[in-house]
Amino acid sequence: MPAIVKRTVMPVRRKNAELRTREYLTDDEVQSLITAAKANRHGHRDGTMILVAYRHGFRASELTDLRWDQVEFSAAALHVRRVKQGTPSTHPILGDELRALRKLQREQKPKSPFVFTSERGSPFTTAGFARMVERTGTAAKLQLKVHPHMLRHACGYTLANKGHDTRAVQAYLGHKNIQHTVRYTELSPTRFKNFWR
């Protein structure tokens, strides 16, 4: 009996470390992304999506599932629901973000229970958000190949750099396990600041 020979070869996906030097964006890079997004045809929506994803450390699915009933304009608060058994929380909304969301709600046509919608009025998809972020990263001339999860990492990295304790960052990002949060404090340049003083 002849041996069965498997002739199909599965493509091997390269590791993330081979594709890019780091998995997060700096605050300046995020601001460049927002500026580049505002030049799009739906610039206000796209810029607001990037801002909200960054400020609240959203995964793409959490951002696209965001509904207007989660946004409390009077209290400037956002009720964050997490996926992957993450811990839900309530985040403050800063002034620029609050103004952007109000404008988005006023101009949204047709009206939808979802915050971010496509041209047809359907909820934005995670794949659509990923394509928009990648295009915007190219337009912003960033040296990295940008993907949506880098905004979540940028949030954790920025909060760790500002000196927030690991437990607070863990609660903010909704991590069940603190091991997932420790990576941001490991990356913080302020960690070794006073070593030689």
Residue pairs with C-beta under 8 A, 6 or more apart in sequence:
16 23
19 145
20 144
20 145
21 144
22 144
23 149
23 150
23 153
24 150
24 153
24 154
24 156
24 157
24 187
25 33
25 142
25 144
25 146
25 150
25 151
25 153
25 154
26 154
26 157
27 154
27 158
29 140
29 142
29 144
29 154
30 50
30 54
30 151
30 154
32 140
32 141
32 142
33 50
33 133
33 136
33 137
33 140
33 142
33 146
34 47
34 50
34 51
35 47
35 140
36 136
36 137
36 139
36 140
37 43
37 46
37 47
37 49
37 50
37 132
37 136
38 44
38 46
38 47
39 139
40 46
40 132
40 136
42 119
44 100
44 103
44 104
44 107
45 104
45 116
46 132
46 136
47 100
48 97
48 100
48 101
48 104
48 116
49 63
49 116
49 124
49 129
49 132
50 133
50 136
50 151
51 96
51 97
51 100
52 58
52 63
52 66
52 97
52 101
52 115
53 60
53 63
53 148
53 151
53 152
54 151
54 154
54 155
55 91
55 94
55 97
55 155
56 78
56 80
56 91
56 155
57 151
57 152
57 155
57 156
57 172
57 173
57 174
58 66
58 80
58 151
58 152
59 82
59 83
59 84
59 148
59 149
59 152
60 126
60 129
60 130
60 148
60 149
61 83
61 126
62 80
62 81
62 82
62 83
63 116
63 124
63 129
63 148
64 114
64 116
64 123
64 124
64 125
64 126
64 129
65 81
65 114
65 123
66 114
66 115
66 116
67 113
67 114
67 115
68 105
68 113
68 114
68 115
69 113
70 78
70 79
70 80
70 81
70 115
71 78
71 79
71 93
71 101
71 115
72 78
72 79
73 98
73 101
73 102
76 92
76 93
76 94
76 98
77 90
77 91
77 92
77 93
78 90
78 91
78 92
78 93
79 88
79 90
80 88
80 89
80 90
80 91
80 174
81 88
82 88
82 89
82 174
84 176
85 176
86 173
86 174
86 175
86 176
87 171
87 174
87 175
87 176
88 174
89 171
89 172
89 174
91 172
93 101
101 115
104 115
105 115
108 117
109 121
110 121
112 121
112 123
114 123
114 124
116 123
116 124
116 129
117 123
117 124
118 124
118 125
118 128
126 148
129 148
130 147
130 148
133 146
133 147
133 148
133 151
134 145
134 146
134 147
136 146
137 144
137 145
137 146
144 150
152 173
153 184
155 172
155 173
156 169
156 173
156 181
156 183
156 184
157 184
157 187
157 188
159 168
159 169
159 172
159 184
160 166
160 169
160 184
160 185
160 187
160 188
161 188
161 189
161 190
163 190
164 172
166 178
166 181
166 182
166 184
166 185
167 178
169 181
169 184
169 185
170 178
170 180
170 181
173 180
173 181
175 181
185 191
